[in-house]
């Protein structure tokens, strides 16, 4: 490795926590919303407070079980507590979220309920519904933010430094 790389051994490879535990951590450490109030169940924790929490903890965090109301229509509700989803975000120090994933709804009726909850017309999703109609199994999916992963690898402070075509106020297209 070249001398500019700042990798170090991690004592604990990760921390795993529930969304509710993250809310409590924010309260206990005075990480608040912009208006100074505490985050409550159902609130999305924006990037800056999320990064502050992750930086304070200092190790990668797998944050799980987010409220169903704040997640996508296709995310599987938890069987024991249907108000939360079987979902996870991977948060890295100095970067924030780099991966978001979940188990997917595989039951056609539940999928229609998700469309209705979100006010989405199922017409454009015929192909997605057909996968459930004609057979599927429990499955999951995820998305990786490649530029954010590069931020972590390169110890970069801004995602624009790792984007092929960064956007700025003066440049909105490649």
C-alpha positions in Angstrom: 0.0 0.0 0.0 1.2 3.5 -0.7 1.9 5.8 2.2 -1.1 8.0 1.5 -3.5 5.2 2.3 -4.7 5.4 5.9 -6.1 2.0 6.7 -5.9 0.6 10.2 -7.0 -2.5 11.9 -10.6 -2.3 13.2 -11.0 -3.8 16.7 -14.7 -4.4 16.2 -15.7 -5.0 12.6 -19.2 -3.7 13.0 -22.0 -2.7 15.3 -25.6 -3.9 14.7 -28.5 -1.9 15.9 -32.2 -1.4 15.6 -33.6 1.8 14.3 -35.1 2.5 17.7 -31.6 2.1 19.3 -30.3 4.7 16.8 -33.1 7.1 17.9 -32.1 6.5 21.6 -28.4 7.0 20.8 -29.3 10.3 19.1 -31.3 11.4 22.2 -28.5 10.3 24.6 -25.9 12.1 22.6 -27.8 15.3 21.8 -28.0 14.6 18.1 -31.2 16.4 17.1 -33.3 17.6 14.1 -32.5 21.0 12.6 -35.1 22.6 14.9 -33.4 21.1 18.0 -36.1 18.5 18.8 -35.4 14.8 19.2 -36.0 12.2 16.5 -39.1 10.2 17.2 -40.2 6.8 15.8 -41.1 7.3 12.1 -38.7 10.1 11.5 -36.1 9.7 8.9 -32.6 10.5 10.3 -31.1 12.8 7.6 -27.5 12.4 6.3 -25.8 14.9 8.7 -27.1 13.6 12.0 -26.7 10.0 10.7 -23.1 10.7 9.9 -22.5 12.4 13.2 -23.9 9.3 15.0 -21.8 7.0 12.9 -18.6 9.0 13.4 -19.2 9.0 17.2 -19.6 5.3 17.2 -16.5 4.9 15.0 -17.2 1.5 13.4 -19.4 0.3 10.6 -23.0 0.0 11.7 -25.7 -2.4 10.3 -28.9 -0.5 11.2 -32.0 -2.6 11.0 -35.8 -2.7 11.2 -37.0 0.7 9.9 -40.6 1.8 10.1 -42.7 0.5 7.3 -44.2 4.0 6.7 -40.8 5.4 5.7 -39.7 2.6 3.4 -40.6 1.5 -0.1 -43.8 -0.3 -0.9 -42.0 -3.6 -1.8 -40.2 -4.1 1.6 -41.3 -7.1 3.6 -42.8 -6.2 7.0 -41.3 -8.0 10.0 -43.5 -11.0 10.9 -43.3 -10.3 14.6 -43.8 -6.6 14.4 -45.5 -5.6 11.1 -44.9 -1.8 11.7 -41.2 -2.3 10.8 -39.6 -3.8 7.8 -37.0 -6.5 7.4 -34.5 -3.9 6.1 -30.9 -2.9 6.8 -28.6 0.0 6.0 -24.8 -0.2 6.2 -23.3 3.0 7.7 -19.6 3.8 7.6 -17.7 6.3 9.7 -16.9 9.5 7.8 -19.2 8.5 5.0 -22.7 7.5 6.2 -25.0 5.1 4.4 -23.4 3.1 1.6 -25.8 0.1 1.3 -29.5 -0.2 1.7 -31.3 -3.5 1.5 -34.3 -5.5 2.5 -36.3 -8.6 2.1 -38.9 -8.1 -0.6 -42.7 -8.8 -0.4 -43.3 -12.0 -2.3 -47.1 -12.3 -1.7 -49.2 -10.7 -4.4 -51.9 -9.5 -2.1 -49.4 -7.8 0.2 -47.8 -6.2 -2.8 -51.1 -4.7 -3.8 -51.6 -3.4 -0.2 -48.2 -1.7 -0.6 -49.2 0.0 -3.8 -52.4 1.2 -2.2 -50.6 2.5 0.9 -48.2 4.6 -1.2 -50.9 5.7 -3.7 -49.1 4.0 -6.6 -51.0 2.7 -9.6 -50.1 -1.0 -10.0 -50.6 -0.7 -13.8 -47.0 0.3 -14.5 -45.8 -2.6 -12.3 -47.5 -5.5 -14.2 -44.2 -7.3 -14.7 -43.4 -7.0 -11.0 -46.8 -8.3 -10.0 -46.5 -11.2 -12.5 -43.4 -12.4 -10.7 -45.5 -12.8 -7.6 -48.5 -14.1 -9.5 -46.7 -16.9 -11.3 -44.4 -17.9 -8.4 -41.6 -16.5 -6.4 -39.8 -17.3 -3.2 -38.7 -15.2 -0.2 -35.9 -13.1 -1.5 -34.1 -9.8 -0.8 -32.2 -7.1 -2.6 -29.8 -4.2 -2.0 -28.2 -1.2 -3.5 -24.6 -0.1 -3.1 -23.5 3.5 -3.4 -20.3 3.0 -5.3 -19.1 6.7 -4.9 -19.7 6.6 -1.2 -17.8 3.3 -0.9 -14.9 5.0 -2.8 -15.2 7.9 -0.3 -14.5 5.5 2.5 -11.7 3.7 0.7 -10.0 7.0 -0.2 -10.8 8.8 3.0 -12.5 11.5 1.0 -14.7 14.1 2.7 -17.0 14.9 -0.2 -18.8 12.5 -2.6 -18.0 14.9 -5.5 -14.4 13.9 -5.2 -15.3 10.3 -6.1 -18.0 10.9 -8.8 -17.1 10.5 -12.4 -19.4 13.5 -13.3 -19.9 15.5 -10.1 -22.7 18.1 -10.1 -22.3 21.6 -8.7 -24.3 24.8 -8.9 -22.4 25.7 -12.1 -22.5 22.2 -13.6 -25.7 20.1 -13.7 -24.9 17.8 -16.5 -21.7 15.9 -17.6 
